Amino acid sequence: MGVWARRIAKILGIVGVLVAVTVVRAVTESRTELRTAEKALESGDVEAAIVHFRRSARWYAPASPYPPRALAGLAQIARNAESEGDVHRALRAWRSIRGSILSTRSWYTPHVDRLEVANARIADLMAGLPPPPIDAGKSLAQLRAEHFALLEKTPRPHVGWTLVLLLGFFSWVGGAFAFASCAIDHEDRLVRSQATRWGLVVLCGFGLFVLGMSLA
């Protein structure tokens, strides 16, 4: 294996470790928040349960079992609140489902079926509340349709800028590793040519990452 092949393998290994650490943390945090929510629910603190279920759902990782359980817990709270006539608590729970799902989307949206149910229930409940003066005289069906239309207007992340973000991240991390490996010799002296090259890669990668974050 050549020098560059070994360096690329090292960079890919570091990136893989970073991704693995991120996934492990997401799963761990989601499980912790889920358990806290379940304990709060058992003690009768429904509002705290909503908060922790929402946090658990937001720590999303593909194939993690905990976000779906958190979303199911929120849906059960919402349905119980509706049956008890507590519209505001029901709205908080349904909105927590909607917000959690939308906060975890990328080029795809997880749990689309749950999002559609939450949007429908939010629209129904909002239509049943006393309307503002500007909506006076509108029928319940019209109000419901208008609320639902607004809920469906959820701008998606821009795929192109998301790719720029990822390119910037990998360039930033890979460039930093290459700088540490190539721009400093065995006597801890700076190799200027390598330092210039990889320093520019780090700066450009960080710039692309920030640009992608702001525009994605």
C-alpha positions as CSV (number, residue, x, y, z in Angstrom):
1,M,0.0,0.0,0.0
2,G,1.4,3.4,-1.0
3,V,1.9,6.4,1.3
4,W,-1.2,8.2,0.0
5,A,-3.3,5.1,0.2
6,R,-2.3,4.7,3.9
7,R,-3.1,8.3,4.6
8,I,-6.5,8.1,3.0
9,A,-7.2,4.9,4.9
10,K,-6.3,6.7,8.1
11,I,-8.5,9.7,7.3
12,L,-11.4,7.4,6.5
13,G,-10.8,5.5,9.7
14,I,-10.9,8.7,11.8
15,V,-14.1,9.8,10.0
16,G,-15.6,6.4,10.7
17,V,-14.7,6.6,14.4
18,L,-16.3,10.1,14.6
19,V,-19.5,8.9,12.9
20,A,-19.6,5.9,15.3
21,V,-19.1,8.1,18.3
22,T,-21.9,10.4,17.2
23,V,-24.3,7.5,16.6
24,V,-23.5,5.9,20.0
25,R,-24.1,9.2,21.7
26,A,-27.4,9.7,19.9
27,V,-28.6,6.2,20.9
28,T,-27.4,6.6,24.5
29,E,-29.0,10.1,25.0
30,S,-32.2,9.0,23.4
31,R,-32.5,6.0,25.7
32,T,-31.7,8.1,28.8
33,E,-34.3,10.7,27.9
34,L,-36.9,8.0,27.2
35,R,-36.4,6.4,30.6
36,T,-36.6,9.8,32.2
37,A,-39.9,10.5,30.4
38,E,-41.4,7.1,31.4
39,K,-40.5,7.7,35.0
40,A,-42.1,11.2,34.9
41,L,-45.2,9.7,33.4
42,E,-45.4,7.1,36.1
43,S,-45.1,9.8,38.7
44,G,-47.9,11.8,37.1
45,D,-45.8,14.6,35.8
46,V,-47.2,14.6,32.2
47,E,-45.6,18.0,31.3
48,A,-42.1,16.7,32.2
49,A,-42.8,13.5,30.3
50,I,-43.7,15.6,27.1
51,V,-40.3,17.4,27.4
52,H,-38.2,14.3,27.8
53,F,-40.1,12.3,25.2
54,R,-39.5,15.2,22.8
55,R,-35.8,15.2,23.6
56,S,-35.6,11.4,23.2
57,A,-37.2,11.6,19.7
58,R,-34.8,14.3,18.6
59,W,-31.8,12.2,19.4
60,Y,-32.5,10.3,16.2
61,A,-30.2,7.7,14.7
62,P,-31.1,5.2,11.9
63,A,-32.4,1.9,13.4
64,S,-32.4,3.2,16.9
65,P,-35.5,1.8,18.8
66,Y,-35.9,4.7,21.2
67,P,-37.2,7.6,19.0
68,P,-40.2,5.6,17.8
69,R,-41.0,4.7,21.4
70,A,-40.7,8.3,22.4
71,L,-43.0,9.4,19.5
72,A,-45.5,6.7,20.5
73,G,-45.4,8.0,24.1
74,L,-46.2,11.5,22.9
75,A,-49.0,10.3,20.7
76,Q,-50.6,8.4,23.7
77,I,-50.3,11.6,25.9
78,A,-52.0,13.6,23.1
79,R,-54.9,11.1,22.7
80,N,-55.4,10.9,26.4
81,A,-55.5,14.7,26.6
82,E,-58.0,14.8,23.8
83,S,-60.3,12.3,25.5
84,E,-60.1,14.5,28.7
85,G,-60.9,17.6,26.8
86,D,-57.4,19.2,27.4
87,V,-56.9,20.7,24.0
88,H,-53.8,22.7,24.9
89,R,-51.9,19.7,26.3
90,A,-52.9,17.6,23.3
91,L,-51.6,20.3,21.0
92,R,-48.3,20.4,22.9
93,A,-47.9,16.7,22.5
94,W,-48.8,16.6,18.8
95,R,-46.6,19.6,18.1
96,S,-43.7,17.9,20.0
97,I,-44.1,15.0,17.6
98,R,-44.1,17.3,14.6
99,G,-41.1,19.3,15.8
100,S,-39.1,16.3,16.7
101,I,-39.5,14.7,13.3
102,L,-38.8,17.8,11.4
103,S,-35.7,18.5,13.4
104,T,-34.2,15.2,12.5
105,R,-34.8,15.2,8.7
106,S,-32.0,15.5,6.2
107,W,-32.5,14.4,2.5
108,Y,-35.3,12.2,3.8
109,T,-37.8,12.6,6.6
110,P,-38.1,9.8,9.2
111,H,-41.5,8.7,10.5
112,V,-43.5,10.3,7.8
113,D,-46.6,8.4,8.8
114,R,-46.4,9.8,12.3
115,L,-45.8,13.3,11.0
116,E,-49.0,13.1,8.8
117,V,-51.1,12.0,11.8
118,A,-49.7,14.8,13.9
119,N,-50.4,17.4,11.2
120,A,-53.9,16.2,10.8
121,R,-54.6,16.3,14.6
122,I,-53.0,19.7,15.0
123,A,-55.2,21.1,12.2
124,D,-58.3,19.6,13.7
125,L,-57.6,20.9,17.2
126,M,-56.6,24.4,15.9
127,A,-59.8,24.6,13.9
128,G,-61.8,23.9,17.0
129,L,-60.3,26.8,18.9
130,P,-62.0,30.2,18.9
131,P,-60.8,31.9,15.7
132,P,-59.2,35.3,15.6
133,P,-61.3,38.2,14.2
134,I,-59.7,37.9,10.8
135,D,-61.1,34.4,10.5
136,A,-64.6,35.1,11.8
137,G,-67.3,33.6,9.7
138,K,-65.1,30.8,8.2
139,S,-66.5,27.3,8.5
140,L,-64.8,24.6,10.6
141,A,-63.8,22.7,7.4
142,Q,-62.3,25.9,5.9
143,L,-60.3,26.6,9.1
144,R,-59.1,23.1,9.3
145,A,-58.0,23.1,5.6
146,E,-56.1,26.3,6.1
147,H,-54.3,25.1,9.2
148,F,-53.4,21.8,7.5
149,A,-52.1,23.6,4.4
150,L,-49.8,25.7,6.6
151,L,-48.5,22.6,8.4
152,E,-47.7,20.9,5.2
153,K,-45.5,23.8,4.0
154,T,-42.3,22.6,5.6
155,P,-39.2,23.7,3.6
156,R,-36.8,20.9,3.1
157,P,-33.0,21.2,3.5
158,H,-31.3,22.0,0.2
159,V,-29.6,18.8,-1.0
160,G,-26.8,20.7,-2.9
161,W,-25.8,22.8,0.1
162,T,-26.0,19.8,2.4
163,L,-23.5,18.1,0.1
164,V,-21.3,21.2,0.4
165,L,-21.6,21.0,4.2
166,L,-20.5,17.3,4.2
167,L,-17.7,18.0,1.8
168,G,-16.5,20.9,4.0
169,F,-16.7,18.7,7.2
170,F,-14.7,15.9,5.7
171,S,-12.1,18.3,4.2
172,W,-11.8,20.1,7.5
173,V,-11.3,16.9,9.6
174,G,-9.2,15.2,7.0
175,G,-7.1,18.3,6.4
176,A,-6.5,18.6,10.1
177,F,-5.3,15.0,10.4
178,A,-3.1,15.4,7.3
179,F,-1.6,18.6,8.8
180,A,-0.7,16.8,12.0
181,S,0.7,13.9,10.0
182,C,2.6,15.7,7.2
183,A,3.2,19.3,8.2
184,I,5.2,18.4,11.4
185,D,8.4,16.3,11.1
186,H,9.8,13.9,13.6
187,E,11.7,16.7,15.3
188,D,8.5,18.7,15.8
189,R,9.5,21.2,13.2
190,L,7.0,22.8,10.8
191,V,7.3,21.7,7.2
192,R,6.2,24.9,5.5
193,S,5.2,23.5,2.1
194,Q,3.0,20.8,3.7
195,A,1.7,23.2,6.3
196,T,0.6,25.7,3.6
197,R,-1.1,23.0,1.6
198,W,-3.0,21.3,4.4
199,G,-3.6,24.6,6.2
200,L,-5.5,25.8,3.1
201,V,-7.4,22.5,3.0
202,V,-8.5,23.0,6.7
203,L,-9.5,26.6,6.1
204,C,-11.4,25.9,2.9
205,G,-13.1,22.9,4.5
206,F,-14.2,24.9,7.5
207,G,-15.4,27.7,5.2
208,L,-17.5,25.2,3.2
209,F,-18.8,23.7,6.3
210,V,-20.0,27.1,7.7
211,L,-21.4,28.0,4.3
212,G,-23.3,24.8,4.0
213,M,-24.7,25.1,7.5
214,S,-26.0,28.5,6.8
215,L,-27.6,27.8,3.5
216,A,-28.7,24.1,3.7
